[in-house]
Amino acid sequence: PIGGMANAAPPNPHGFSLQQTMLRIKDPKVTVPFFVDNFGFKVLHKYDFPQWSFALYFLVIPEEGETLPEAGTEASEEYLWTMKGSCLELTHNYGTESDPNYVVNNGNVEPHRGFGHIAVMTPDVYAASAELEANGVKFQKRPDEGRMKGLAFCLTPEGYWVEIVKRAESSLVKNKYTLAQTMIRIKDPAKSLHFYCDLLGMSLLRESHYGDFSLYFLAQLLPGTALPAKDSPEASEYISSMFPQVLELTWNHGTEKNPDFKYHNGNDQDAGQVRGFGHVGYLVNDLESACKALEDAGVAFKKKPQEGTMRGLAFAYDPDGYWVEIIQRNGLRMLSVGK
């Protein structure tokens, strides 16, 4: 391989692009400023649906020097549904902000583990952690605590984990923070990698194996992009240098052998589970043909494009039952539906 590049981004005929990670929040007046003030997120767009008693806040970290359209306008709506990168979608169900008993499942507490965390990347984890803690942010793990030195986990107001990871010194990214990853736990890597790489056109950038668990880092790159070997130090450097977020799949060895084992997808409430993480979402060039291709490949759907009241989107199930939203690129115009 030339220049240590041993790998290439796969074909992506339907133009799948990882565009969002959805989390349910308690109080937007608390959680939106948490992301904006601490990490440099901007409110790109907002929908209010009083008829359905919920609101959606879309937060993005623009590349250094990029100017976003004014939030809540037709221009910001078009940006949202054509964007190249990823955003956080924060869902607020009216009334949770004044409910003293409202809690979310952060995905890291047995027996309902599943979603793990989102992550931000920054040049200096130690300085960033000190600044965040001085600003009142609570920590699950400081950079020098635990076995893994040099990375940290802080907590959102709801208790979701936000990992803080170090950006490579060779990176050309100038932002203080970027949205770096969304982590979910998976039961069987063969099935999950087939779904996300073969069907959704994501690239497996890196895999690393430890005593009882393995990590897989996936990203959406232009087909044919040259990539380092996925088990090389260069692969780690590549991920630590890039602007787009990765999807991190965590496999705890042995789960695939247990027919009764399952993770909580953040949505099911059939066994008394609490909700939290909602889904990851992808933009596609043509919703109908993308969903047909998935259906032909045996993927199950929660909502097909023509079902329900919302047009222009669908929900598929990944192999672990996580919801995966599929959205027509530049196809949603909902300002008139909301307030």
Buried (B, 14 or more C-beta within 10 A) or exposed (E): EEEEBBBBBBEBEBBBBBBBBBBBBBBBEEBBEBBBEBBBBBBBBBBBBEEEEBBBBBBBBBEEEEEBBEBBEEEBBBBBBEBEBBBBBBBBBEEBBEEEEBBBBBBBEEEBBBBBBBBBBBBBBBEBBBBBBEEEBEBBBBBEEEEEEEBBBBBBBBBBBBBBBBBBEEBEBEBBBBBBBBBBBBBBBEBBBBBBBEBBBBBBBBBEEEEEBBBBBBBBBEEEEBBBBBEBEBBBBBBBBBBBBBBBBBBBEEBBEEEEEEBBBBBBEEEEBBBBBBBBBBBBBBBEEBBBBBBEEEBEBBBBBEEEEEEBBBBBBBBBBBBBBBBBBBBBEBBEBBE
